Amino acid sequence: MTEIPHLLVHDHDDSVGVVVIEGLLANTDMLVCVTHDNSTFRLTCSEDVPIGHKVALKDMKAGDTVFKYGEDIGIMKADVKKGEHLHIQNCKTKRW
């Protein structure tokens, strides 16, 4: 049986991936699929994260640019560690 990915990433240079399953729980060993080349890797999620939200693929500091789907989507407001939930509490758009 083929394992279903927990997280989708567009490009290897992305700094976040998007949760694509319901009920992602802390300490889950996630299968991450990179859609650009259909490669996969493993990452442990350190927090419960809702479907559609983002997970950090690497440690990031306040002021770092966030990349999702190969695009600049915003700036970090706070530090996060690899595997943590990334959302409005620690990231914001650069548009306003």
Secondary structure, DSSP 8 states (H G I E B T S, - for coil): -----SEEES-TT-SEEEE-STTB-TT-EEEEEETTTTEEEEEE--S-B-TT-EEESS-B-TT-EEEETTEEEEEESS-B-TT-EESTTTEE-S--
